[in-house]
Amino acid sequence: MAEEKLIWQYVRRWADKYPQKEALVFKEKRVTYKDFYEKTLKVAKLLLELGVNKGDRVFTLSAARDEFFYTYMATAMVGGIWFGLNPRYTLDEFLYMVGDARPKVGFVVRNYDALQRDYKDDISALQKADPGLEHIVIIDNPWEGTLSWEAELSKDRSNLDDALSKRMKEVSEDDPALIIYTSGTTGKPKGALLTHKNIIASASAQNKRFLASTTKRGDGKLLIHFPINHVACAVELAMGGLHWGSTFVLMDRFDPAATLKTIQDEKVTFMGQVPAMFMLQFMLADYDSYDQSSLKTIIWAGSAASEEMVKRLSKIGATLMTGYGQTENAGFITYSKAGDSMEDLIQTAGKCYPPFKIKLVDKEGKKVPEGQVGEIWIKGDLVMKGYWGRPEATAQTLTNKGWLKTGDLATMDSRGYIKIVGRTREMFKSGGYNVYPREVEAVIEKYPGIAFVTVIPVPDETWQEVGKAFIMPVPGKTVEVDAIRELCKKHLANYKIPKQYEVRPLLPLLASGKVDRRALVEEVKAALQKK
């Protein structure tokens, strides 16, 4: 089956092939692929009427619900560039991203029940701050000066059919379709600009590795509860599912119990989460009472999995897989495979397959020998076009030969499997020796009953810096620091062994589900200043 060139064309493909197949399930709504495509056309014609030209930006402020898909695909259809805003963002975060992307049109779900939040004041502030934001379309309860989603989509715009057809033909696979803002762990978020080609290349490769072994094309039910501004939602799941022709089961937030009930009731076959989400589900006293037997594939990424987590998931009977990637390469670049050992699933992130390329290099950009630590560089059609409005940052990240410098450090074995050891910025020196936090964390995670561990550098009078390990046990489990120290002595050189340990019931997490390393670093700095 030949691949499409533009992301929205997959909606049309499945609408033509399976018009009555369920495409989107959100609460009481059940939308077929035929209705999905027809509504996307309506939104596309609305965008044309509102003056959206090729390259104009359009945002959607919403959780993962059906309107997210219509606005995302319609924007791509008219050659615009779509980006999502997380309902959990503060006004300052809204102002920053809208100020950076300069959108012409915004779609807004006015109320977010999970936070009991009304966005009227936030949107009014955005309109005042950015005169270029010409139109706001409100989904539920519009106010004066905004447009009603329901009213606008009920209008007959058949007079724009020819204009839309013409615009569709003007859009190419190399045109940008999506901006995803990075998590901003090292400063202000940067917008990764992804083209139609980037997105489809990523989704196609991902499905070949993750779905093909368990589900035939045109089948499967995918669960989405990630924020729509995250690469896991907008590319890995949304485009992965569209590429495959699956049904989407949408949830407007992650809730451990509600997610498990949805899997049970909707017979979900594919679930992708970050490890923190699985751990929160395991905390439920009635976790084992939920029927997850429909699951055929379970994926995790974003951070390493503990042995405890993988063993628990293996009891479900689904194929377990993991991988590695970045927003800047539109999702995954390495993938594990069905049947990989428990050790590989815990300690590695799989391998890269053609047509994409990966290499590990030193500070001079030279390939490092097998088994040695190097920075991951990536090449292929899935590598972003650049950072939105950031030519200098783009030049620092993309080489003139098309390699993406990830800033992540790893080792590679003889099979090509990589083991992540940390970020270039996370490495520290203890007594003149390089220490890679991820390498140390992987050893500590061998201790039973550990949910998360993060190692950061702290000042030391003798060694300049030493490691401090923050440890979060699985609820109901206890950990013995002396035993962890002995475990480290068995597997690590002395200079790598943390000199300080702190066990906590909870560690700070980012919206992506990763441990907020920077928050811990700032906490330590503040404590030292008080001394």
C-alpha positions as CSV (number, residue, x, y, z in Angstrom):
1,M,0.0,0.0,0.0
2,A,1.6,3.2,-1.2
3,E,2.1,5.9,1.4
4,E,0.3,9.3,1.2
5,K,2.3,12.5,0.8
6,L,0.3,14.7,3.2
7,I,-0.9,13.9,6.6
8,W,-4.6,14.7,6.1
9,Q,-4.8,12.3,3.1
10,Y,-4.9,9.4,5.5
11,V,-8.2,10.6,6.8
12,R,-9.5,10.6,3.3
13,R,-8.0,7.2,2.6
14,W,-9.8,5.5,5.4
15,A,-13.0,7.4,4.8
16,D,-13.0,6.0,1.2
17,K,-12.0,2.5,2.2
18,Y,-14.0,2.1,5.5
19,P,-16.5,4.9,5.6
20,Q,-18.6,3.4,8.5
21,K,-15.6,2.4,10.6
22,E,-15.3,4.1,14.0
23,A,-12.5,6.7,13.9
24,L,-12.9,8.7,17.0
25,V,-14.5,7.8,20.4
26,F,-14.7,10.6,22.9
27,K,-17.1,10.2,25.9
28,E,-20.5,9.7,24.3
29,K,-19.4,10.7,20.8
30,R,-18.6,8.0,18.3
31,V,-17.4,9.4,14.9
32,T,-16.9,7.3,11.7
33,Y,-14.1,8.0,9.3
34,K,-16.6,9.3,6.8
35,D,-17.9,11.9,9.4
36,F,-14.3,12.6,10.4
37,Y,-13.3,13.6,6.9
38,E,-16.5,15.6,6.2
39,K,-16.0,17.6,9.4
40,T,-12.3,18.2,8.5
41,L,-13.4,19.6,5.2
42,K,-15.9,22.0,6.9
43,V,-13.1,23.2,9.2
44,A,-10.8,23.7,6.3
45,K,-13.3,25.8,4.5
46,L,-13.8,27.9,7.6
47,L,-10.1,28.5,7.8
48,L,-10.0,29.6,4.2
49,E,-12.9,32.0,4.9
50,L,-11.0,33.4,7.9
51,G,-8.0,34.2,5.6
52,V,-5.6,31.4,6.6
53,N,-2.9,31.2,3.9
54,K,-0.1,28.7,3.4
55,G,2.3,28.9,6.3
56,D,-0.1,30.7,8.6
57,R,-0.2,29.3,12.1
58,V,-3.3,28.0,13.8
59,F,-3.5,26.8,17.4
60,T,-6.0,24.6,19.4
61,L,-6.3,25.0,23.1
62,S,-7.9,21.7,24.1
63,A,-7.3,18.3,25.7
64,A,-7.3,15.1,23.5
65,R,-10.8,15.2,22.1
66,D,-12.3,14.9,18.6
67,E,-12.0,18.7,17.8
68,F,-8.2,18.3,18.2
69,F,-8.2,16.0,15.2
70,Y,-10.5,18.1,13.0
71,T,-8.5,21.3,13.5
72,Y,-5.1,19.6,13.2
73,M,-6.0,17.9,9.9
74,A,-7.9,20.9,8.5
75,T,-5.0,23.2,9.1
76,A,-2.7,20.8,7.3
77,M,-5.2,20.6,4.5
78,V,-5.0,24.3,3.7
79,G,-1.2,24.5,4.1
80,G,-1.2,26.0,7.6
81,I,1.0,25.1,10.5
82,W,-0.8,23.8,13.5
83,F,0.3,23.7,17.2
84,G,-1.4,22.7,20.4
85,L,-1.7,24.4,23.7
86,N,-2.0,22.4,26.9
87,P,-5.0,23.3,29.1
88,R,-2.7,23.1,32.1
89,Y,-0.5,25.9,30.9
90,T,-0.4,29.2,32.8
91,L,-1.3,32.5,31.1
92,D,2.5,33.3,30.9
93,E,3.1,30.0,29.0
94,F,0.2,30.8,26.6
95,L,1.6,34.3,26.1
96,Y,5.0,33.0,25.3
97,M,4.0,30.4,22.8
98,V,1.4,32.5,21.0
99,G,3.8,35.4,21.0
100,D,6.5,33.1,19.5
101,A,4.3,31.4,16.8
102,R,2.1,34.4,15.9
103,P,-1.0,32.5,14.9
104,K,-3.8,34.0,12.9
105,V,-6.6,31.7,14.2
106,G,-7.2,29.9,17.5
107,F,-9.6,27.2,18.4
108,V,-10.5,27.0,22.1
109,V,-12.4,24.6,24.3
110,R,-13.6,27.2,26.8
111,N,-13.9,25.0,29.9
112,Y,-11.6,22.3,31.1
113,D,-13.5,20.2,33.7
114,A,-10.4,18.6,35.1
115,L,-9.1,21.9,36.4
116,Q,-12.5,23.7,36.7
117,R,-11.0,26.4,34.6
118,D,-12.7,28.9,32.2
119,Y,-10.3,30.3,29.6
120,K,-12.2,33.4,28.7
121,D,-9.8,35.8,30.6
122,D,-6.7,34.0,29.2
123,I,-7.9,34.3,25.6
124,S,-8.9,37.9,26.1
125,A,-5.3,38.5,27.3
126,L,-3.9,36.8,24.3
127,Q,-6.0,38.8,21.9
128,K,-4.8,42.1,23.5
129,A,-1.2,41.0,23.5
130,D,-1.2,39.8,19.9
131,P,-3.1,41.9,17.3
132,G,-2.2,39.3,14.7
133,L,-4.5,36.8,16.4
134,E,-7.5,37.7,14.3
135,H,-10.0,35.1,15.0
136,I,-10.9,32.9,18.0
137,V,-13.4,30.0,17.6
138,I,-14.9,28.8,20.8
139,I,-16.0,25.3,21.3
140,D,-18.9,25.6,23.8
141,N,-20.2,29.0,25.2
142,P,-18.7,31.7,22.9
143,W,-18.7,35.3,24.0
144,E,-18.9,38.6,22.2
145,G,-16.0,39.0,19.8
146,T,-15.5,35.3,19.3
147,L,-16.9,32.8,16.8
148,S,-19.1,29.8,17.7
149,W,-17.7,26.4,16.7
150,E,-21.2,24.9,16.3
151,A,-22.6,27.8,14.4
152,E,-19.6,28.1,12.0
153,L,-19.6,24.4,11.2
154,S,-23.3,24.4,10.5
155,K,-22.9,27.0,7.7
156,D,-22.9,25.9,4.0
157,R,-19.6,26.9,2.4
158,S,-20.0,25.0,-0.8
159,N,-18.9,28.2,-2.6
160,L,-15.4,27.5,-1.3
161,D,-15.1,23.9,-2.7
162,D,-13.0,25.0,-5.7
163,A,-10.8,27.2,-3.6
164,L,-10.2,24.4,-1.1
165,S,-9.4,21.9,-4.0
166,K,-6.9,24.4,-5.4
167,R,-5.2,25.0,-2.1
168,M,-4.9,21.3,-1.4
169,K,-2.9,20.9,-4.7
170,E,-0.6,23.7,-3.6
171,V,0.6,22.0,-0.5
172,S,3.7,19.7,-0.7
173,E,5.2,17.1,1.5
174,D,8.1,19.5,2.3
175,D,5.8,22.1,3.7
176,P,5.7,22.5,7.5
177,A,2.5,21.2,9.1
178,L,3.3,21.2,12.9
179,I,5.1,23.1,15.6
180,I,5.8,21.2,18.8
181,Y,7.4,23.1,21.6
182,T,10.2,21.3,23.5
183,S,9.8,20.8,27.2
184,G,12.2,23.7,28.0
185,T,14.2,21.8,30.6
186,T,17.3,24.0,29.7
187,G,15.6,27.3,29.0
188,K,12.6,28.7,27.1
189,P,10.9,26.2,24.9
190,K,11.8,26.1,21.2
191,G,9.3,25.1,18.5
192,A,10.4,22.1,16.5
193,L,9.0,22.6,12.9
194,L,7.9,19.3,11.4
195,T,6.9,18.8,7.8
196,H,4.4,16.4,6.3
197,K,7.3,14.3,5.2
198,N,8.8,14.3,8.7
199,I,5.6,13.2,10.3
200,I,4.7,10.5,7.8
201,A,8.2,9.1,7.8
202,S,8.2,8.8,11.5
203,A,4.7,7.2,11.7
204,S,5.4,4.8,9.0
205,A,8.6,3.5,10.5
206,Q,7.1,3.4,14.0
207,N,4.2,1.3,12.9
208,K,6.4,-1.2,11.0
209,R,8.2,-1.9,14.3
210,F,5.4,-1.5,16.9
211,L,2.1,-2.4,15.2
212,A,2.8,-4.7,12.3
213,S,3.7,-7.7,14.5
214,T,0.4,-7.6,16.4
215,T,-2.3,-5.8,14.3
216,K,-3.2,-5.7,10.6
217,R,-3.6,-2.5,8.7
218,G,-7.0,-0.9,9.2
219,D,-7.5,-2.6,12.6
220,G,-6.7,-1.8,16.3
221,K,-7.9,0.6,18.9
222,L,-5.4,3.2,20.2
223,L,-5.8,5.1,23.5
224,I,-4.8,8.7,23.6
225,H,-4.7,10.6,26.9
226,F,-1.5,12.7,26.3
227,P,-1.6,16.5,25.9
228,I,-2.2,17.5,22.3
229,N,1.0,19.6,22.3
230,H,3.2,16.6,23.0
231,V,5.0,14.6,20.2
232,A,3.5,11.4,21.8
233,C,0.0,12.7,21.0
234,A,0.4,14.7,17.8
235,V,2.8,12.3,15.9
236,E,3.4,8.9,17.6
237,L,-0.3,8.2,18.5
238,A,-2.4,10.5,16.3
239,M,-0.4,10.1,13.1
240,G,0.6,6.6,14.0
241,G,-3.1,5.6,14.3
242,L,-4.1,7.6,11.2
243,H,-1.4,5.9,9.2
244,W,-2.6,2.5,10.3
245,G,-6.3,3.2,10.0
246,S,-7.1,2.5,13.6
247,T,-9.8,3.7,15.9
248,F,-8.9,6.3,18.5
249,V,-10.2,6.2,22.0
250,L,-9.7,9.7,23.4
251,M,-9.5,10.9,27.0
252,D,-9.2,14.5,28.0
253,R,-6.8,13.7,30.8
254,F,-4.8,10.9,32.3
255,D,-6.5,9.4,35.3
256,P,-5.1,6.0,36.5
257,A,-8.4,4.3,37.3
258,A,-10.4,5.9,34.4
259,T,-7.7,4.9,31.9
260,L,-7.8,1.2,33.0
261,K,-11.6,1.2,32.9
262,T,-11.5,2.7,29.4
263,I,-9.1,0.0,28.3
264,Q,-11.5,-2.6,29.7
265,D,-14.7,-1.2,28.4
266,E,-13.5,-0.1,24.9
267,K,-11.3,-3.2,24.4
268,V,-8.2,-1.0,23.6
269,T,-5.5,-2.9,21.8
270,F,-2.6,-0.5,21.8
271,M,-1.4,1.7,24.7
272,G,1.6,4.0,24.9
273,Q,2.5,5.7,28.2
274,V,5.5,7.1,30.0
275,P,6.7,5.0,33.0
276,A,5.3,7.4,35.5
277,M,1.8,6.7,34.3
278,F,2.2,2.9,34.7
279,M,3.5,3.4,38.2
280,L,0.5,5.5,39.1
281,Q,-1.8,2.8,37.9
282,F,0.1,0.2,39.9
283,M,-0.6,2.2,43.0
284,L,-4.3,1.5,42.7
285,A,-5.5,-1.1,45.3
286,D,-7.8,-2.7,42.7
287,Y,-5.3,-2.6,39.8
288,D,-5.5,-6.3,39.2
289,S,-9.3,-6.3,39.0
290,Y,-9.3,-4.4,35.6
291,D,-9.4,-6.6,32.5
292,Q,-6.6,-5.5,30.2
293,S,-6.6,-8.7,28.1
294,S,-7.6,-6.8,24.9
295,L,-4.1,-5.1,24.8
296,K,-1.9,-6.5,22.1
297,T,0.9,-3.9,22.3
298,I,2.2,-1.8,25.2
299,I,4.8,0.8,24.5
300,W,6.7,3.1,26.9
301,A,9.3,5.9,26.3
302,G,10.3,9.2,27.7
303,S,12.3,7.6,30.5
304,A,13.7,4.3,31.5
305,A,11.5,1.5,32.9
306,S,12.3,-0.2,36.1
307,E,12.5,-4.0,36.4
308,E,9.5,-3.9,38.7
309,M,7.4,-2.1,36.0
310,V,8.4,-4.5,33.1
311,K,7.7,-7.6,35.2
312,R,4.2,-6.3,36.2
313,L,3.3,-5.4,32.6
314,S,4.5,-8.7,31.3
315,K,1.7,-10.4,33.2
316,I,-0.9,-8.8,30.9
317,G,0.2,-10.9,28.0
318,A,0.7,-8.1,25.5
319,T,3.9,-7.5,23.4
320,L,6.1,-5.1,25.3
321,M,8.2,-2.6,23.4
322,T,10.2,0.6,24.0
323,G,12.3,3.0,22.0
324,Y,14.1,6.3,21.9
325,G,13.5,9.6,20.1
326,Q,13.0,13.3,20.4
327,T,10.5,16.0,19.4
328,E,13.1,17.1,16.9
329,N,13.0,13.8,15.0
330,A,9.2,13.6,15.2
331,G,9.0,10.7,17.6
332,F,11.0,7.4,17.7
333,I,14.3,6.7,16.0
334,T,15.2,3.5,17.8
335,Y,12.8,0.6,18.5
336,S,12.9,-2.6,20.4
337,K,11.3,-5.7,18.8
338,A,8.8,-8.3,19.7
339,G,10.5,-11.0,21.8
340,D,13.3,-8.8,23.1
341,S,14.6,-10.0,26.5
342,M,13.6,-8.5,29.8
343,E,17.2,-7.2,30.1
344,D,17.0,-5.4,26.7
345,L,13.6,-3.8,27.6
346,I,15.0,-2.5,30.8
347,Q,18.5,-1.5,29.9
348,T,18.3,-0.5,26.2
349,A,16.2,1.6,23.9
350,G,16.4,-0.8,20.9
351,K,18.1,0.0,17.6
352,C,17.8,2.2,14.5
353,Y,16.7,0.6,11.2
354,P,17.1,1.8,7.6
355,P,16.4,4.1,5.9
356,F,17.3,6.2,9.0
357,K,20.7,6.5,10.4
358,I,22.2,6.9,13.9
359,K,25.7,7.3,15.1
360,L,27.5,8.0,18.3
361,V,30.2,10.7,18.2
362,D,32.7,12.5,20.4
363,K,33.0,16.3,20.9
364,E,34.8,16.6,17.5
365,G,32.0,14.8,15.7
366,K,34.0,11.6,15.2
367,K,32.4,8.2,15.6
368,V,33.3,6.5,18.9
369,P,34.3,2.9,19.2
370,E,31.7,0.2,20.1
371,G,30.8,0.3,23.8
372,Q,32.1,3.9,24.4
373,V,29.9,6.8,25.3
374,G,29.1,9.2,22.5
375,E,26.4,11.8,21.6
376,I,23.6,10.5,19.5
377,W,23.3,12.0,16.0
378,I,20.4,11.2,13.8
379,K,19.8,11.4,10.0
380,G,16.7,10.8,7.9
381,D,13.4,12.1,6.6
382,L,12.0,12.3,10.1
383,V,14.5,15.1,11.2
384,M,12.8,18.4,11.7
385,K,13.1,21.3,9.3
386,G,14.5,23.4,12.1
387,Y,13.4,25.5,15.1
388,W,10.6,28.0,14.4
389,G,12.1,31.5,14.2
390,R,15.4,30.3,15.6
391,P,18.1,30.1,12.8
392,E,21.0,30.2,15.3
393,A,19.6,27.4,17.4
394,T,18.8,25.5,14.2
395,A,22.4,25.9,13.0
396,Q,23.7,24.6,16.3
397,T,21.5,21.5,16.2
398,L,21.5,20.5,12.5
399,T,24.8,20.0,10.7
400,N,25.2,21.0,7.0
401,K,25.1,17.3,6.1
402,G,21.7,16.8,7.7
403,W,22.6,15.2,11.0
404,L,20.5,16.1,14.1
405,K,22.7,16.5,17.2
406,T,20.5,15.3,20.0
407,G,22.5,16.2,23.0
408,D,21.8,12.7,24.4
409,L,24.6,10.4,25.3
410,A,24.5,6.6,24.8
411,T,26.6,3.5,24.2
412,M,26.0,1.1,21.4
413,D,26.6,-2.7,21.4
414,S,27.5,-5.0,18.6
415,R,23.8,-5.5,17.6
416,G,23.3,-1.7,17.3
417,Y,21.2,-1.5,20.5
418,I,21.7,1.7,22.3
419,K,21.8,2.3,26.1
420,I,21.0,5.9,27.1
421,V,23.4,7.2,29.7
422,G,22.2,10.9,30.0
423,R,22.3,14.3,28.4
424,T,25.5,16.1,27.5
425,R,24.5,18.8,30.0
426,E,23.9,16.3,32.7
427,M,27.3,14.7,32.7
428,F,29.5,15.9,35.6
429,K,33.1,15.4,36.7
430,S,34.0,13.8,40.0
431,G,37.7,14.0,40.8
432,G,38.4,14.6,37.1
433,Y,36.4,11.6,35.9
434,N,33.3,11.8,33.8
435,V,30.1,10.6,35.5
436,Y,27.0,9.9,33.4
437,P,23.9,10.0,35.7
438,R,21.8,7.6,33.6
439,E,24.5,4.9,33.9
440,V,24.3,5.2,37.7
441,E,20.5,5.3,37.7
442,A,20.3,2.1,35.7
443,V,22.3,0.3,38.4
444,I,20.2,1.6,41.3
445,E,17.0,0.6,39.4
446,K,18.2,-3.0,39.7
447,Y,17.2,-2.8,43.4
448,P,13.7,-4.3,43.8
449,G,10.9,-1.9,44.6
450,I,12.3,1.3,43.1
451,A,9.9,3.3,40.9
452,F,12.1,6.2,40.0
453,V,15.7,7.4,40.7
454,T,17.5,10.5,39.6
455,V,21.2,11.3,40.2
456,I,22.4,14.9,40.2
457,P,25.8,16.5,41.0
458,V,26.3,18.2,44.3
459,P,29.4,20.2,45.4
460,D,32.1,18.4,47.4
461,E,35.2,19.9,49.0
462,T,37.4,17.0,48.0
463,W,36.1,15.8,44.6
464,Q,34.6,19.1,43.4
465,E,31.3,17.3,42.6
466,V,29.8,14.0,43.7
467,G,26.5,12.3,42.9
468,K,23.4,12.5,45.0
469,A,20.7,9.9,44.3
470,F,17.0,10.8,44.8
471,I,15.0,7.6,45.1
472,M,11.2,7.1,44.9
473,P,10.1,3.6,46.0
474,V,7.1,1.8,44.7
475,P,4.2,2.4,47.1
476,G,4.3,-0.2,49.9
477,K,7.9,-1.0,49.3
478,T,10.9,0.0,51.4
479,V,14.5,0.5,50.2
480,E,17.7,0.2,52.3
481,V,20.3,2.8,51.4
482,D,23.2,0.6,52.6
483,A,22.0,-2.2,50.3
484,I,21.8,0.3,47.4
485,R,25.3,1.5,48.1
486,E,26.6,-2.1,48.1
487,L,24.8,-2.7,44.8
488,C,26.6,0.3,43.3
489,K,30.0,-0.9,44.6
490,K,29.4,-4.2,42.8
491,H,28.6,-2.6,39.4
492,L,30.3,0.8,39.4
493,A,33.7,2.3,39.7
494,N,34.2,4.1,43.0
495,Y,34.0,7.7,41.5
496,K,30.6,6.9,40.0
497,I,29.0,5.8,43.2
498,P,26.7,8.4,44.7
499,K,28.0,9.8,48.0
500,Q,24.5,11.0,49.1
501,Y,21.1,9.3,49.0
502,E,17.6,10.7,49.7
503,V,14.5,8.5,49.7
504,R,11.2,10.2,49.0
505,P,7.6,9.1,48.6
506,L,7.3,11.4,45.6
507,L,9.7,13.1,43.1
508,P,8.7,16.2,41.1
509,L,7.6,15.3,37.6
510,L,7.3,17.2,34.3
511,A,4.1,17.2,32.3
512,S,5.8,14.6,30.0
513,G,6.0,12.2,33.0
514,K,9.8,12.5,33.4
515,V,11.4,13.3,36.7
516,D,12.0,17.1,36.8
517,R,15.8,16.9,37.2
518,R,16.1,20.7,37.1
519,A,13.7,21.2,40.0
520,L,15.9,18.9,42.1
521,V,19.0,20.8,41.1
522,E,17.4,24.1,42.0
523,E,16.2,22.7,45.3
524,V,19.7,21.6,46.2
525,K,21.1,25.0,45.2
526,A,18.6,26.8,47.4
527,A,19.4,24.5,50.4
528,L,23.1,25.2,50.0
529,Q,22.5,29.0,49.8
530,K,20.7,28.9,53.1
531,K,23.7,27.2,54.7
